[in-house]
Amino acid sequence: MRAVITVIGKDMVGILAKVSNECAEHNINVLEVTQSILQDMFAMIMMVDISKCNIPFTEFADNIGKIGDEMGLSIHAMHEDIFNAMHTI
């Protein structure tokens, strides 16, 4: 099972480290990462493997969202099935 994590906000030191650390704490493997900095705005999309996650995915999504709130970023984690359904016509 996979999930998509998106991060958007003002660029600062440690964004990738915070998100990847939260993943590592819950046994979530980062499969792919793409990030871009446009002037002072940071944007990142991560594809992660959640098959060995040691907490319910909804709890992880809430945790990662709270990290975003603390850092002044918009961070969302979405199960791949929901992501795909949203983008199917």
Residue, then its C-alpha position, 0 to 999 in steps of 0.5 A: m500500500r502506498a500514500v502520497i504526502t504533499v508539503i507546501g509553504k515558505d522554505m526553511v531549513g529542516i522540512l524534508a528532515k522533519v517529514s522523513n523523520e516522522c515517516a521513519e518513526h512509523n516504519i514508513n518507507v520513502l519511495e520517491v521524492t520530488q521537491s522544488i523551491l520557487q523563490d521562497m516557496f517550498a513544494m514537495i511530493m513524496m510517494v511512500d510505502i505504508s504497508k508496514c506502518n506501525i500506527p493506523f494511517t489516519e493517525f499518521a496523517d493527523n500527526i503529519g498535519k500537526i507537524g505542518d501546523e507547527m512549522g507553518l506549512s500545509i502537509h497532507a498525507m493521502h492514501e494512494d487509492i483516494f488520490n487515484a480516485m480523485h484524479t479519475i474522470 
